[in-house]
Every structure is written in C-alpha cells, then in structure tokens.
Amino acid sequence: MLRIGDIEMKNQVVLAPMAGVCNSAFRLTVKEFGAGLVCAEMVSDKGIVLKNARTMNMLYIDEREKPLSLQIFGGEKKSLVEAAQFVDKNTTADIIDINMGCPVPKITKCDAGAKWLLDPNKIYEMVSAVVDAVEKPVTVKMRIGWDDEHVFAIQNAQAVERAGGKAVSMHGRTRVQMYEGKANWDIIREVKKSINIPLIGNGDVETPQDAERMLNETGVDGVMIGRAALGNPWMIYRTVKYLETGQLMDEPSVREKMDVCVLHMDRLIALKNENVAVREMRKHASWYLKGVKGNATARKGINDCETREDVVKLLYGLVDDIEAKQQNIQMV
C-alpha cells in the first residue's frame, strides 16, 4: 500500500489536484469510487495569508474525503510558510502538498508552480522551510523539467527528499509541453531509482491497464489520475479493481453516468449555491456526456442551462431517448 509519512492509503490510486475542478464536491464523489488519496486543487499562499474569502472557501474539507492532500502554491518563502502553518493548524487535511508543476504563465510569472523546476537549491530551501514549520507530512507535485534543455527531475526530487519531504508526485511532461505530447515514463523510472521516499507517477494514465503498466515499468509507489477521471469517476473504481483483481469492470450505463452527474451537481449546489454550481457544472456535465451516443445536442444545450431543473431535464431527456431506442431495437 501507499504510505506517506504516517498516513496509509488503502490503495495506490490517487486523484490529481486539478485547478478549477478538485473542490470538495468532486473529490468526495471520486473518493466514493475508491480513490486511496484525493488531492485538492491548488490554493494561493497569499490568499490564505490575507484570509481572502474565496480562498478560505477552497479550504473546506468533508471528513468523508479523507485521507486528503491539500495543495498550496507560492513563490516567496515567508508567505508559503505562513500558508502552510495555517493549513497545518486550521484544516483537517492529512498532507500538505506544494505545487511545483503548474505550467500556466500567470503562476510561473510569480516564481511559483513550474518555475521552481529550474532551481534545485530553491526547492530545497523552500521545502525545508515548510517542513520545519508544520507537523503534517509535506509532499511536492512537480513535472520532469521546464523544457527539454532543463530536465532536473532527479536533482529536484532529491532536493525534496533532503529537505524532509515525505513523497513526490511527478508528471512526465515538461512545463513547455503543457498537456501535449507524450509523458516520459523513462525519466520517472530513473527518479524512482534515485530517491527513497515514495514516488507517485502521473501522465498518460488513461485506462486501468495504463495504471498497471506504469507501476510495472517505472516502479512508482502510486499512480495519479487526472484528466481521465473528469466526468468519469468509474476510471478510479475500474483502476482500483483491476489492480486488485486483474478484472476489468464494465463501463457504466448512460443512466448510471447521469445519476452520478446529478449527485455531483447537488453536492456542488450545497457547496456554492445553485447559480454558481450550475454554471460550473456545465463543463462537468459535458465531460459526463463524453462518449455517449447522440450527445451532440445535449452537450451544446448544457451551456444554456441556468437551473438544476434545466440540467436534470436535459440529461434524463437524453437517457430516456437512448433507452427508448434500445428497447425498440430489442423488440424488432
């Protein structure tokens, strides 16, 4: 099993911390599909220090999500340490994660996120400062490098370990790649050989078989799943079951997918209010609809939905149409 500090997970499958996605409503839904660890979306250290209302809301944790890793980002030691101390003392997060992987320019321009990948010494300095200031285990999420000329994956991971970090999660792409191209699992394998703390692999895990292959080919201690879980928490469930038993579970029916979509929406409404939640659910509903035959009209119509009732009517209208067609086929 995957163990980070004194926190033991029930399996090796981890939900990645995706910005704008991994709020409590989504995390809880994925947790119920069997994830060993769920990670919260990144939170600004400055927002925490200044007690920004929106930032404070992002720190909400439902106890059913645990164990949970809460991720912070920042480019200055003082504010990063203060934010980590607040998370340590004022939240029930089990793990404090530091973001060193976000490739978005507005983050890297603040010397945060993937910008750290250029300087192993800064990584050591910042991580050790946070480790010394908190009691919870500290981990780091990073990419293999900034670009092809600046791949310091081994040095950066070793810096985290020397600084007292308890685990590293590594995405097999550079910052310049963003989310394009192919993830480099060879570098992840070399990093695993170079450190003694757990390494969680991330990148191009799109099926349960991919997860098994990553574990076998790289030797990582855990597998992190991100985009493949969007609108598809069954990816988590099917991966857990496949790794445990070798059995590939069936894909969900369209009705099952829409049932979970509505459950997700209701949790988001409870978290943020109906108006905000429905607007946020437009992208999620589109992801839940992905791969459903005849979904084009529904995926377009979801962007016009203003209320919970609108969403429910649209989703189950599609389900009813599909089931009616299936029944007609069976009767012929």
N, C-alpha and C positions, 0 to 999 in steps of 0.2 A: 504493500500500500504506500501511497504518497504521504510523506510526513515532512512538515515544515516547522522547525523548532519543536515545540511541544504540541503542535496541532496535527492530529492524524486524520486523514481523509478516508472515506470508505471505499474509494476507488481512485484511479489515475486520471479521470476525465475532468477537465477544468474549463469553465466558461470564461472566455477572454473579456477583458474590460474594454467595451466598445463605447466611445463617446456618443452621447445623444441616444443611446439605446439601453444601456445596462442600469436602468433605475430599478427600484425595489419590485415594481410590478413584473418586469421581465425576468429579473433574477429569481424571484420566487417561483414563477412558472417553470423556469428551466430547472431549478432545484428539485421541483416535484417530479421531473422526468429523470432524476437520478444523478445529477452532477455531483462529483465529490467535493468540488470547491467552486463557488461563484465569485466573480470579481466585479466590483462596482466601477462605473465609469469614472474617468479621471476628474479630480476636483482641484481647483486652483488653490495654491497655498495662500496667496494674497487674499482671496475671497474668504478663506477660513479665518485668517488673522483679523480681517476687517469686519468679520461677522456679517457678511453680505447675506441678505435674506434668502435669495435664490440658492446660494451656495450652501447655506445651513440646511435647506430642504433636501439637498442632494446627499446629505449625510444620514438620512433616515434609513434604518435597518429594521426589517421584520425578523424577529427571532427565528422564524421558520427557515430563513435563508442560510443560517449558519451551518458549517464554518464559512466565513466570508472574508475576502480581502478587499480593503478599501484603498484606492489608489489616489495619490496626490502628485501634483507636478509643480515645478518652480525652478527658477534659475539662480536664486540667491540663498545662501546658507541660512541666514538668520530667519527669514520668513518660512523656509522649508522646515526648519527645526521647530519653530513655533506651531506651525500647522500640524506637524506630526505629534507634538505633545498634546495638542487639543484632541486629535483623533484618539490618541492613546488613553486619555483620561475621561473623555466625554462621549465616546461611542462604544458600542459593543462589538465592533469589528474585531476579528481574531488576528488579522495580519495587516500590517501597513506596507503598501507597495508604492514604490517610487517609479514614475513614468520616465523612461529614457528611450521611448520608441516612437512617440507621436511625430509624424513627419510634416504636419501642417505648418506652413510658414509663420502664421501668427503666434505659434507656440515656439518654434525654433528661433524666431527673431528675439524672443525674450530670454535667450540662452537656456531654454527648457526643452523637455522632450528629447528628440533625437540629437539635438545639438551636443549633448553630453558625450556622444559616441566618439567625438574627435579627441577626447582628453581623458585617458585612464586615471591620471592623477586627480582630476576634478571629481571623477566618480568616487575614488577612494575617500577624498576629503569630505564630500557631501554625505555619502552613505555612512561613514564612520561617525559624523556629527549627529545624524539622526539616530543611529543605533545607540549611541551613548546617552541620548536624551529620552528614550522611551523604553517601556517594558515589553511591549508586544513584539513579536518577530518582525523583522524588516526584510522585504524582498525587493527585487528590481525586475521590471519588464523592459527589455531592450530589443533592438534589432542587431543584425550581424555587423553593421557598419553604416557609415554615412554615404559612401559611394564605393565603386569598385577599387578605387585607389586608397581608400581609408577604411579597411576592414580590420578593426582591432578587437574582434569578438573574444578571442582568448584572453588578451590583456584586460579587457573591460570586465569580463566575468571573474577573472582572478582578483581584480581590484575590489569587486563586490564581496568576494569571499574574505579577503584580507581585512576588509572594513567591518566584518561581523554580520554581513547579510546572510540570511538563512536559506535563500533559494534565488534562482534566476529563471525567468521565463524569456525565451529567445525566439523572436520572429526571424525566419530565414531569409528576409529581404533587407536590402539597404534602404536608407532614407530616400535616396533618389528614385528607387524603384516604386516607392509608394506601395500600391497594392497590385502592381502589374508584374508581368514576367513570372518566373518560377522561383519558389523558395529554395534556398540552398541548404539541403539537409546534411551535406558533407561537412560544412562548417559547424553545424550544430553538433554533429558526432565528435568533431575534434574538440569542441568546447567541453563536451561531457567528459572526455578523457582528461581534461586539464584541471578540473575542479572536483572537490569532494562534497560540496553542498548539492542539494537536488537541482536538476535542470529540467525545466518544462519546455517541450518543443511546441512551436507554433508556426503555421504556414502551410497551405495546400492540404489541409486535412478536411476533405470534402465528403468522405464516406467512412463507415466503420472500418473497412478494410485498410483505408489510408492510415487510420489511427494505429492499427496493429503494425502496419509496415513501418511507421515512424518509430514506434517503440523498438521494433526488432532491428532496424537499420542504424539507428542512432544511439540506442541505449539510454534514452532520456527516461526520467523518473515519472513523468506525466505528460499528457497530451492536452494542449489548449486548443479549444474550438471556438472560432469567432463567427465569421460571416455565414458558415454553413448552418448555424443554428438560428439564423434570422427567419422568423416565420416557420421554423422547423425545429422545435424542441425535441421532436422524435429523433433527430440526429444524435442528441445526447443519450437518450434512452437506448437506441439501437446500438450505439457505440459501446456503452457500458455492458449491455447484454452480450454483444459479440466478443468483447474482450474476456468476459467471464465464462462464457459457454461455447463460443465458436459458432453460435446460432445467429443467423441473420433474421431479425424480426421483420414482420410485414410492415409495409408503409401504411400510414393511417388512411381511413376513408375520407372523402371530402367533408362529410358531416362532422367527423371527429376533428378535422382541422379547423372548421369554423366554430365548433364548440369551444375549443381552446383559445381561438382568436377572441371570442366574446368574453371568455373568462379573463384573458389578458387585459382587454379593454375595461372591464368592470373594475379590475384592480387599479388600473391607471386612473380611472374616474375617481376612485376613493382616495387616490394619492394626490391628484392635481385639480379636480373638478371636471365636469363634463365637457365644457367648452374647450379647454386646453387639451384634455385627454383625447377627444375625438379628432382634433387636428393632428395630434401626434400619432394616433393610431392609423392614419391614412397610409403612412409608409409601411407600418407593420402589417396591416391588412393586405396590402399589395404583396408583401413577402409571403403571407399565409396562402395567398391565391396563386402563387407561382407554381407552375406545373399542373394546375387544374385545367382540364379540357374546357374550352369555351369561356375562358376567364377574361377575355379582352374587354368586353363591355363592363364587367364588374370592376376590373382594375382601373378603367377610366372613370367610372361612376363614383368610385370611392373618394375621389378628390372633391366631389360635390357634397359629400355627407357633412351635415352640421350637428347632428344629434346622435345619441346612442341608438335611438329607434331607426334612424336612417341607415346606420351601419348594419344593424341586425336584419332589417328588411332586405337590404341588398345582398348580404351574404347568404341568408337562408333562401332567398329567391333563387339564387344560383344553385344551391343544394337541391331544392325541390325540382328544378328543371332537369338537373343531371339524373336524379333518381327516377324521375318520370320517364326519361329516355331509356334508362337501363331496364326499367320494368317493361316498357313497350318492346324492347329488343327480346327480352326473355319470353314474352308472350307470342312472338312471331314463330 
